[in-house]
Amino acid sequence: MAFKACVVIPVYDHGVAVGRVVEGALAAGFPCVLVDDGSAPDCASVLDGLAAAAPAQVTLLRHAKNLGKGAAMLTGFRHAAAAGFSHAVQIDADGQHSTNDITHFVAQARARPEALIAGYPQYDDSVPAVRFYGRYLTHAWVWINTLSLDIRDSMCGFRVYPLGPVLALAARHRLGARMDFDTEVAVRLFWDGLPVVNVGTRVGYPTDGVSHFRMVRDNLLISRMHTVLFFGMLRRAPKLLARRWSAA
């Protein structure tokens, strides 16, 4: 399949920021697939307006109720693949990521179409300290569960996926539907042999940003995910180590 990229944006009550994200993606020259993951009426109205303003460039999909970020991404990926796209840029709707970097990420994907292009954050002073340091626990688990340092940051919501491998993975394994999605899909794609290209990207925390991270629920989901991945790594350890030795 010829290289063809679009931008997939999962949206859950990000009515204030999502317009700027869509504007940036369209300015970069890429069509957008918006996935409304059960947003409230005010945000849903904003999304209706964005789709109506650029019907040839913006596709709006909807979940009747909130299913989670991972579920929204997979809905967007399936639509993008059916529409003939080979790759999808994932970018969050909350305005944390710089849409100016989309062109660079896609250029990296075009050069390495078989790879996962994974953003890693370059924070400004707005990052909360608890988030900055808290990420390192997940980083450590990912490095253990891949027996490598190839995935520099598994939590960044700015990536370019080759759609074929992602959808093949989703067809045979039920991926995390919520905040556990980003980390799990990166680890499992790595297990499947996809190379990872890490690309730095500026990340800020807008003062009007909306976070849907639920401390108890999402931490339990993430803890369970790391446990499952750990035992999956144990079964794959000989293969993962052999890959490291052959690459050395």
C-alpha positions as CSV (number, residue, x, y, z in Angstrom):
1,M,0.0,0.0,0.0
2,A,1.3,3.5,-0.9
3,F,2.1,5.7,2.1
4,K,-0.9,7.8,3.0
5,A,-1.4,9.4,6.4
6,C,-4.2,11.0,8.3
7,V,-4.6,12.3,11.9
8,V,-6.8,10.5,14.4
9,I,-7.9,12.6,17.4
10,P,-9.8,11.0,20.3
11,V,-12.1,13.5,22.0
12,Y,-13.9,13.4,25.3
13,D,-15.1,16.8,26.5
14,H,-12.2,18.8,25.0
15,G,-14.4,21.4,23.4
16,V,-12.1,24.3,24.3
17,A,-8.9,23.0,22.9
18,V,-9.8,20.6,20.1
19,G,-10.5,23.3,17.5
20,R,-6.9,24.5,17.7
21,V,-5.6,20.9,17.3
22,V,-7.8,20.3,14.2
23,E,-6.7,23.6,12.8
24,G,-3.1,22.7,13.2
25,A,-3.5,19.3,11.7
26,L,-5.3,20.7,8.6
27,A,-2.7,23.4,8.3
28,A,0.0,20.6,8.1
29,G,-1.9,19.2,5.2
30,F,-3.5,16.1,6.7
31,P,-7.2,15.1,6.9
32,C,-8.6,14.5,10.4
33,V,-10.7,11.7,11.9
34,L,-12.3,12.9,15.1
35,V,-13.7,10.3,17.4
36,D,-16.2,11.7,19.9
37,D,-16.0,9.3,22.8
38,G,-19.3,10.1,24.4
39,S,-18.7,13.8,25.0
40,A,-21.2,16.1,26.7
41,P,-23.5,18.2,24.4
42,D,-21.4,21.4,24.5
43,C,-18.3,19.5,23.2
44,A,-20.4,17.5,20.8
45,S,-21.7,20.7,19.3
46,V,-18.1,22.0,18.8
47,L,-17.2,18.8,17.0
48,D,-20.3,19.1,14.8
49,G,-19.2,22.5,13.8
50,L,-15.6,21.4,13.0
51,A,-16.9,18.6,10.7
52,A,-19.5,20.9,9.0
53,A,-16.9,23.5,8.3
54,A,-14.5,21.2,6.5
55,P,-16.5,18.1,5.4
56,A,-13.9,17.0,2.8
57,Q,-11.1,17.1,5.4
58,V,-12.7,16.3,8.8
59,T,-14.6,13.0,9.5
60,L,-16.5,12.8,12.7
61,L,-17.2,9.4,14.3
62,R,-19.2,8.9,17.5
63,H,-19.4,6.5,20.4
64,A,-22.9,6.7,22.1
65,K,-21.1,6.5,25.5
66,N,-17.6,6.9,26.8
67,L,-15.6,3.8,26.1
68,G,-12.1,5.1,26.7
69,K,-9.2,6.5,24.8
70,G,-8.0,3.2,23.5
71,A,-11.4,2.3,22.2
72,A,-11.6,5.6,20.5
73,M,-8.2,5.2,18.8
74,L,-9.2,1.8,17.5
75,T,-12.4,3.1,16.1
76,G,-10.4,5.8,14.3
77,F,-7.8,3.4,13.1
78,R,-10.4,1.0,11.6
79,H,-12.1,3.9,9.8
80,A,-8.7,5.2,8.5
81,A,-7.7,1.8,7.2
82,A,-11.0,1.3,5.4
83,A,-10.6,4.8,3.8
84,G,-7.3,3.7,2.3
85,F,-4.8,5.3,4.8
86,S,-1.7,3.3,5.5
87,H,-0.6,5.3,8.6
88,A,-2.4,7.3,11.3
89,V,-1.0,10.1,13.5
90,Q,-2.3,10.0,17.0
91,I,-2.5,13.3,18.8
92,D,-4.4,14.2,21.9
93,A,-7.3,16.7,21.8
94,D,-6.3,18.6,24.9
95,G,-3.7,20.9,23.3
96,Q,-0.7,19.6,25.1
97,H,1.1,18.6,21.9
98,S,2.5,21.0,19.2
99,T,0.7,20.4,15.9
100,N,3.7,22.1,14.3
101,D,5.5,18.7,14.8
102,I,3.0,16.7,12.8
103,T,4.9,17.3,9.5
104,H,8.2,16.1,11.1
105,F,6.5,13.0,12.6
106,V,5.0,12.0,9.3
107,A,8.3,12.5,7.5
108,Q,9.9,10.1,10.0
109,A,7.1,7.6,9.2
110,R,7.5,8.0,5.5
111,A,11.2,7.2,5.9
112,R,10.5,4.2,8.1
113,P,7.0,3.1,7.2
114,E,7.4,-0.2,9.0
115,A,8.2,1.5,12.3
116,L,6.2,3.0,15.2
117,I,7.1,6.6,15.4
118,A,6.9,7.4,19.2
119,G,7.0,10.9,20.6
120,Y,8.8,11.6,23.8
121,P,8.0,14.8,25.7
122,Q,10.2,17.8,25.9
123,Y,8.4,19.6,28.7
124,D,8.1,23.3,29.3
125,D,7.8,24.8,32.8
126,S,4.1,24.1,33.0
127,V,4.5,20.3,33.6
128,P,3.3,19.3,37.1
129,A,6.1,17.7,39.0
130,V,4.0,14.7,40.0
131,R,3.4,13.8,36.4
132,F,7.0,14.4,35.3
133,Y,8.5,12.1,38.0
134,G,5.6,9.7,38.1
135,R,6.1,8.7,34.5
136,Y,9.4,7.1,35.4
137,L,7.8,4.2,37.2
138,T,6.0,3.2,33.9
139,H,9.2,3.8,32.0
140,A,11.0,1.3,34.2
141,W,8.3,-1.3,33.8
142,V,8.4,-0.8,30.0
143,W,12.1,-1.2,29.9
144,I,11.7,-4.5,31.9
145,N,8.8,-5.8,29.8
146,T,10.7,-5.2,26.6
147,L,14.2,-6.1,27.9
148,S,15.4,-3.0,26.1
149,L,15.5,0.8,26.2
150,D,14.1,1.1,22.7
151,I,10.8,2.8,23.8
152,R,11.9,6.0,25.4
153,D,8.4,7.1,26.5
154,S,5.4,4.8,26.3
155,M,2.9,7.3,27.6
156,C,3.1,10.1,25.1
157,G,-0.1,10.5,23.1
158,F,1.7,11.8,20.0
159,R,2.7,9.0,17.6
160,V,2.5,7.7,14.0
161,Y,1.2,4.1,13.7
162,P,1.4,1.8,10.6
163,L,-2.2,0.7,10.5
164,G,-1.7,-2.8,9.3
165,P,0.3,-4.1,12.3
166,V,-1.9,-2.3,14.8
167,L,-5.1,-3.7,13.5
168,A,-3.6,-7.1,13.2
169,L,-2.6,-6.9,16.9
170,A,-6.1,-5.7,17.9
171,A,-7.7,-8.5,16.0
172,R,-5.9,-11.2,18.0
173,H,-5.5,-9.4,21.4
174,R,-7.9,-7.3,23.3
175,L,-6.0,-4.1,24.0
176,G,-6.6,-1.8,26.9
177,A,-9.5,0.5,26.2
178,R,-8.6,3.4,28.5
179,M,-5.4,5.1,29.8
180,D,-3.6,1.7,29.6
181,F,-3.8,1.7,25.8
182,D,-0.8,3.8,24.9
183,T,1.7,1.8,26.9
184,E,0.2,-1.6,26.1
185,V,0.0,-1.1,22.3
186,A,3.6,0.2,22.2
187,V,5.0,-2.8,24.2
188,R,3.0,-5.4,22.2
189,L,4.0,-3.9,18.8
190,F,7.6,-4.0,20.0
191,W,7.1,-7.7,20.9
192,D,5.7,-8.2,17.4
193,G,9.0,-7.0,16.0
194,L,8.2,-3.4,15.0
195,P,11.1,-1.1,15.3
196,V,10.6,2.1,17.3
197,V,11.8,5.5,16.2
198,N,11.7,8.0,19.1
199,V,11.1,11.6,18.2
200,G,11.2,14.5,20.7
201,T,8.2,16.8,20.8
202,R,7.3,19.8,22.8
203,V,4.7,19.3,25.5
204,G,2.9,21.9,27.6
205,Y,0.1,21.8,30.1
206,P,-2.5,24.4,29.2
207,T,-4.1,26.2,32.1
208,D,-7.5,25.4,30.7
209,G,-6.6,21.8,30.0
210,V,-9.0,19.0,30.9
211,S,-7.7,15.7,32.3
212,H,-9.7,12.6,32.4
213,F,-7.2,10.5,34.4
214,R,-9.0,8.8,37.2
215,M,-6.6,8.2,40.0
216,V,-7.9,5.0,41.4
217,R,-9.5,3.4,38.3
218,D,-6.7,4.2,35.9
219,N,-3.9,3.4,38.3
220,L,-5.5,0.0,38.9
221,L,-5.8,-0.6,35.2
222,I,-2.2,0.4,34.6
223,S,-0.9,-1.8,37.4
224,R,-2.8,-4.7,36.1
225,M,-1.5,-4.1,32.6
226,H,2.1,-4.0,33.8
227,T,1.6,-7.3,35.6
228,V,0.1,-9.0,32.6
229,L,2.9,-7.6,30.4
230,F,5.6,-8.8,32.8
231,F,4.4,-12.4,32.6
232,G,4.1,-12.0,28.8
233,M,7.7,-10.8,28.8
234,L,8.8,-13.9,30.7
235,R,7.4,-16.2,27.9
236,R,9.1,-14.0,25.3
237,A,12.4,-13.4,27.0
238,P,14.5,-15.8,24.9
239,K,13.2,-14.2,21.7
240,L,13.7,-10.7,23.0
241,L,17.2,-11.4,24.2
242,A,18.1,-13.0,20.9
243,R,16.9,-9.9,19.1
244,R,19.1,-7.7,21.3
245,W,22.1,-9.9,20.7
246,S,21.6,-10.0,16.9
247,A,21.3,-6.2,16.8
248,A,24.5,-5.7,18.9
